[in-house]
Structures are given as structure tokens and as C-alpha cells.
Amino acid sequence: QVQLVESGGGLVQPGGSLRLSCAASRSTFSTYALGWFRQAPGKEREFVATIRWRTNSTYYADSVKGRFTISRDNAKNTVYLQMNSLKPEDTAVYYCAATWKSGWPPRVRLDYDYWGQGTQVTVSS
């Protein structure tokens, strides 16, 4: 069992930046990948980005490519999502998730085993 705790959400103006963090409760060394999803009101939860823990390979949704960057800190068992050039359509609850299942890239909900509680990101002037 592993617990994932997100932080860093908030209110930001269009064009601004935020960095989300996701801390794992135990070593994620054996984790295959960690990812970020988001869910806007009335919409399905959608894939944002994922990082393969051992190789540092990354994969992004087209909607965030070039604006968002996923990274990880092994020593802190933490994964980050740096979000730049934010748009109102990026407004959503952002969720961190972890998977031990192989298969690259993991980009649907069923690919992941554990989820955090989510952190709200609101992009508005």
C-alpha cells in the first residue's frame, strides 16, 4: 500500500505558473511509473503526463506538451508537475497516481494502482 499526497494547487492568472508536488508514503524505487491526471467539473478524468521512475522517460498529453514538465526526486519520493503558460481550460482538480504495472506509456485510469486525493488548480483573471 502507498499513499500519495498532492500539494501546490491554487489560483493563478492566465499565463502564470504553478508547480504541483506529489509525495509518496514509501519508497517508490520499485514503482514503474507515476502520472498526473486532471478532472474538470462535468468532465471525465483525463491523462496529463507520466514519468517512468527508473529511466526518467516522460510522456505528455498533446494539450499540455511544451507547457508542462513532469519530473521526479528519488531521494524525496516525490514527483512534480511544473505548469507554465496556464490557460483557463487547465482549470481542474489534479490527481497524482502510481502504477506497478508495466506497459509504456500508462495513460488511462485503469493503468494506475494508487491515487492521491487531488489538488485544485484554478486559472482565472
JODALIN-V378433 format. One record per residue. N is the residue number from 1. RES is the residue in one small letter. BURIAL is 1 if it has 16 or more other C-alpha atoms within 10 Angstrom, else 0. Layout:
n: {N/N}
res: {RES/RES}
burial: {BURIAL/BURIAL}
//
This chain:
n: {1/2/3/4/5/6/7/8/9/10/11/12/13/14/15/16/17/18/19/20/21/22/23/24/25/26/27/28/29/30/31/32/33/34/35/36/37/38/39/40/41/42/43/44/45/46/47/48/49/50/51/52/53/54/55/56/57/58/59/60/61/62/63/64/65/66/67/68/69/70/71/72/73/74/75/76/77/78/79/80/81/82/83/84/85/86/87/88/89/90/91/92/93/94/95/96/97/98/99/100/101/102/103/104/105/106/107/108/109/110/111/112/113/114/115/116/117/118/119/120/121/122/123/124/125}
res: {q/v/q/l/v/e/s/g/g/g/l/v/q/p/g/g/s/l/r/l/s/c/a/a/s/r/s/t/f/s/t/y/a/l/g/w/f/r/q/a/p/g/k/e/r/e/f/v/a/t/i/r/w/r/t/n/s/t/y/y/a/d/s/v/k/g/r/f/t/i/s/r/d/n/a/k/n/t/v/y/l/q/m/n/s/l/k/p/e/d/t/a/v/y/y/c/a/a/t/w/k/s/g/w/p/p/r/v/r/l/d/y/d/y/w/g/q/g/t/q/v/t/v/s/s}
burial: {0/0/0/1/1/1/1/0/1/0/0/1/0/1/0/0/1/1/1/1/1/1/1/1/0/0/0/1/0/0/0/1/1/1/1/1/1/1/1/1/0/0/0/0/1/1/1/1/1/1/1/1/1/0/0/0/0/1/1/1/0/0/0/1/0/0/0/1/1/1/1/1/0/0/0/0/1/1/1/1/1/0/1/1/0/1/1/0/0/1/1/1/1/1/1/1/1/1/1/0/0/0/0/0/1/1/1/0/0/0/1/1/0/1/1/1/0/1/1/1/1/1/1/1/0}
//
